[in-house]
Each structure stands twice: as structure tokens, then as C-alpha cells.
Amino acid sequence: MSDDIFEEHFPGHPIVPGVFIIESMAQMLGLLIEKSYSQKYPDEPGVYAVLSIVHKAKFKKFVVPGDQTRMVGELKKLDKTHGNGEVKVYVGDRFCAHAELSYLLASKANLLNSRLSRMQDEYFAVLTRHMDPNDHSD
């Protein structure tokens, strides 16, 4: 609630802006695509997934400040230049939103500065360090 965005979005009834939710979905599915690419093409240098199209984004329930969201991503297609999939957003068991997203894939070999790649790998490690790799409940 301390974030200025909630003073105007919306006064007396604060909700998390849809663009924030779409950005979260895009980041999560982008990581899924990048890691899946590395498994599918182990001899390639790896890629960055760059969001290119937001298809059919739909919001069914409000997400309010303080809600903890859970996102479930499903990869639909992955080749050497493109990837796409769907992400569903939940608060608890309540279905809140979903979107189909498409990405262009940029080769990590073309990076001028490898620091970005290292930073992203560190970020992914932080995000997944408490995950149980044997938990396939979603």
C-alpha cells in the first residue's frame, strides 16, 4: 500500500495494475523458455526470450496489494528462433488472470557484455533456490 501507484489505481479500492501482472507473466514464461531452450539445444550458446506479442490477456479477478500470486506456465512451442506459451495467475486457489505470450529468441553469443547473462543466471538461482525439483503438483 505504500507504493504511490495505489493512491491513483484506484482511490478507495487499490488493485495491482494489469500491466504489472502481464510483466510478471512475461518474465516467468521468458525464463521457462530460456531454460527449456538450453535443455532442448544443449550445444547452442543459449538465448534471451524477448516478448513480442501478448495474445488474449484476460483478467478474471482483482489482485490487490498484499496478495501473493502463483503463476503456472506452459510452454506451447519452442524452436531456435521463437517460443510461446500460456501463463495462468492464481491467488491461493482463486484463478485471476491468464495470457498467451510469444517471444523472439536472441542468441547470447551476440551479446556485447556477458555481465547481463551472469546477472540473469544469478536472478534465476535466487528465484528457484527454495523450489523442490520433485514437486510437480502444478
VOPAGU-2260 file (C-alpha; in pm, 1 decimal, decimal comma):
REM VOPAGU-2260
SITE   aa  ch    i         X         Y         Z
SITE  MET   A    0       0,0       0,0       0,0
SITE  SER   A    1     295,6     235,0      45,3
SITE  ASP   A    2     362,8     243,6    -330,2
SITE  ASP   A    3     238,8     567,3    -489,7
SITE  ILE   A    4      67,8     375,5    -771,9
SITE  PHE   A    5    -204,9     257,2    -533,4
SITE  GLU   A    6    -310,8     613,5    -448,6
SITE  GLU   A    7    -440,3     653,8    -804,5
SITE  HIS   A    8    -513,3     292,9    -902,5
SITE  PHE   A    9    -783,7     317,8    -768,2
SITE  PRO   A   10    -866,6     562,8    -484,9
SITE  GLY   A   11   -1051,5     374,1    -213,4
SITE  HIS   A   12   -1017,4      40,0    -395,4
SITE  PRO   A   13    -649,2     -28,0    -473,3
SITE  ILE   A   14    -572,4    -302,6    -724,3
SITE  VAL   A   15    -248,5    -422,2    -881,4
SITE  PRO   A   16    -229,4    -276,2   -1233,9
SITE  GLY   A   17    -277,7    -530,9   -1511,0
SITE  VAL   A   18      44,5    -420,0   -1677,1
SITE  PHE   A   19     235,7    -532,1   -1363,5
SITE  ILE   A   20      69,1    -871,5   -1380,8
SITE  ILE   A   21     145,1    -908,2   -1752,4
SITE  GLU   A   22     508,7    -811,3   -1688,6
SITE  SER   A   23     534,4   -1078,2   -1418,0
SITE  MET   A   24     382,9   -1338,6   -1650,4
SITE  ALA   A   25     621,4   -1236,0   -1928,6
SITE  GLN   A   26     927,4   -1260,4   -1702,5
SITE  MET   A   27     828,5   -1602,6   -1570,7
SITE  LEU   A   28     746,7   -1753,9   -1911,2
SITE  GLY   A   29    1058,5   -1596,2   -2061,1
SITE  LEU   A   30    1273,0   -1777,5   -1803,2
SITE  LEU   A   31    1088,6   -2102,3   -1874,3
SITE  ILE   A   32    1157,7   -2061,6   -2246,1
SITE  GLU   A   33    1526,2   -1983,4   -2190,9
SITE  LYS   A   34    1583,4   -2280,3   -1960,7
SITE  SER   A   35    1383,1   -2512,3   -2189,5
SITE  TYR   A   36    1586,8   -2393,3   -2488,6
SITE  SER   A   37    1910,6   -2483,3   -2307,3
SITE  GLN   A   38    1776,4   -2834,6   -2246,7
SITE  LYS   A   39    1640,9   -2879,4   -2599,7
SITE  TYR   A   40    1951,5   -2737,9   -2771,4
SITE  PRO   A   41    2240,8   -2813,0   -2531,6
SITE  ASP   A   42    2508,2   -2740,6   -2793,5
SITE  GLU   A   43    2377,1   -2386,7   -2857,2
SITE  PRO   A   44    2503,9   -2085,0   -2655,7
SITE  GLY   A   45    2161,3   -2008,4   -2507,8
SITE  VAL   A   46    1909,6   -1734,9   -2576,0
SITE  TYR   A   47    1723,0   -1442,4   -2429,5
SITE  ALA   A   48    1348,6   -1457,0   -2471,9
SITE  VAL   A   49    1222,6   -1114,9   -2583,8
SITE  LEU   A   50     847,6   -1064,4   -2551,6
SITE  SER   A   51     699,7    -991,2   -2893,1
SITE  ILE   A   52     322,0   -1047,4   -2865,8
SITE  VAL   A   53      67,9   -1052,4   -2583,2
SITE  HIS   A   54    -227,7   -1261,8   -2702,3
SITE  LYS   A   55    -560,9   -1292,6   -2526,7
SITE  ALA   A   56    -469,9   -1140,2   -2190,2
SITE  LYS   A   57    -771,8   -1175,3   -1964,6
SITE  PHE   A   58    -826,6   -1065,7   -1606,2
SITE  LYS   A   59   -1098,7   -1251,0   -1417,6
SITE  LYS   A   60   -1046,3   -1135,0   -1055,7
SITE  PHE   A   61    -871,0    -841,2    -893,0
SITE  VAL   A   62    -523,9    -878,7    -744,3
SITE  VAL   A   63    -490,1    -639,7    -451,2
SITE  PRO   A   64    -186,2    -511,2    -261,4
SITE  GLY   A   65     -61,7    -781,9     -26,4
SITE  ASP   A   66    -185,8   -1073,5    -238,9
SITE  GLN   A   67      70,0   -1342,7    -309,3
SITE  THR   A   68      33,2   -1463,1    -665,7
SITE  ARG   A   69     126,2   -1803,6    -800,7
SITE  MET   A   70     193,0   -1839,4   -1171,8
SITE  VAL   A   71     173,0   -2157,0   -1374,4
SITE  GLY   A   72     337,2   -2150,2   -1715,4
SITE  GLU   A   73     301,5   -2394,2   -2001,5
SITE  LEU   A   74     532,6   -2394,2   -2300,0
SITE  LYS   A   75     337,1   -2448,3   -2622,9
SITE  LYS   A   76     606,3   -2412,8   -2889,9
SITE  LEU   A   77     982,0   -2374,8   -2894,2
SITE  ASP   A   78    1219,8   -2369,0   -3187,8
SITE  LYS   A   79    1552,2   -2195,3   -3249,8
SITE  THR   A   80    1401,0   -1852,0   -3316,8
SITE  HIS   A   81    1060,9   -1837,6   -3140,2
SITE  GLY   A   82     879,2   -1959,7   -2834,3
SITE  ASN   A   83     529,3   -1922,1   -2698,6
SITE  GLY   A   84     312,3   -2040,2   -2416,7
SITE  GLU   A   85      42,9   -1960,9   -2165,9
SITE  VAL   A   86      58,0   -1835,5   -1809,1
SITE  LYS   A   87    -219,4   -1857,4   -1550,3
SITE  VAL   A   88    -218,6   -1644,3   -1235,5
SITE  TYR   A   89    -372,9   -1750,3    -904,9
SITE  VAL   A   90    -408,8   -1601,5    -559,5
SITE  GLY   A   91    -445,5   -1907,3    -340,4
SITE  ASP   A   92    -686,8   -2128,1    -535,8
SITE  ARG   A   93    -859,5   -1829,2    -695,8
SITE  PHE   A   94    -794,2   -1800,8   -1072,0
SITE  CYS   A   95    -723,1   -1434,4   -1150,9
SITE  ALA   A   96    -572,5   -1394,4   -1497,6
SITE  HIS   A   97    -412,8   -1562,0   -1795,4
SITE  ALA   A   98    -235,9   -1467,2   -2115,9
SITE  GLU   A   99     -83,1   -1630,4   -2418,0
SITE  LEU   A  100     259,9   -1482,5   -2490,6
SITE  SER   A  101     502,3   -1505,9   -2783,4
SITE  TYR   A  102     875,0   -1438,8   -2782,6
SITE  LEU   A  103    1158,1   -1384,7   -3027,9
SITE  LEU   A  104    1479,5   -1555,3   -2921,0
SITE  ALA   A  105    1808,5   -1362,7   -2925,9
SITE  SER   A  106    2132,8   -1559,2   -2907,8
SITE  LYS   A  107    2351,5   -1498,5   -2602,4
SITE  ALA   A  108    2650,7   -1540,3   -2834,6
SITE  ASN   A  109    2570,6   -1198,4   -2983,7
SITE  LEU   A  110    2592,1   -1012,5   -2650,9
SITE  LEU   A  111    2849,9    -738,8   -2628,3
SITE  ASN   A  112    2863,3    -770,0   -2249,6
SITE  SER   A  113    2829,8   -1109,8   -2080,7
SITE  ARG   A  114    2753,2    -941,8   -1744,6
SITE  LEU   A  115    2381,5    -940,2   -1831,2
SITE  SER   A  116    2384,4   -1317,5   -1876,3
SITE  ARG   A  117    2557,6   -1370,6   -1541,2
SITE  MET   A  118    2313,3   -1137,6   -1364,4
SITE  GLN   A  119    2015,9   -1323,2   -1511,3
SITE  ASP   A  120    2158,7   -1660,7   -1407,2
SITE  GLU   A  121    2203,7   -1527,9   -1051,0
SITE  TYR   A  122    1845,0   -1397,1   -1051,4
SITE  PHE   A  123    1711,7   -1733,7   -1167,6
SITE  ALA   A  124    1909,6   -1911,8    -894,2
SITE  VAL   A  125    1756,6   -1682,8    -629,9
SITE  LEU   A  126    1404,6   -1737,7    -765,1
SITE  THR   A  127    1435,0   -2115,7    -769,2
SITE  ARG   A  128    1652,3   -2190,8    -464,7
SITE  HIS   A  129    1355,6   -2287,7    -244,8
SITE  MET   A  130    1179,2   -2493,7    -510,2
SITE  ASP   A  131    1157,2   -2868,8    -474,6
SITE  PRO   A  132    1258,1   -3012,5    -815,3
SITE  ASN   A  133    1048,4   -3322,0    -738,9
SITE  ASP   A  134     728,8   -3122,3    -672,1
SITE  HIS   A  135     514,4   -3149,4    -985,1
SITE  SER   A  136     186,2   -3053,2    -821,2
SITE  ASP   A  137     118,6   -2788,0   -1086,4
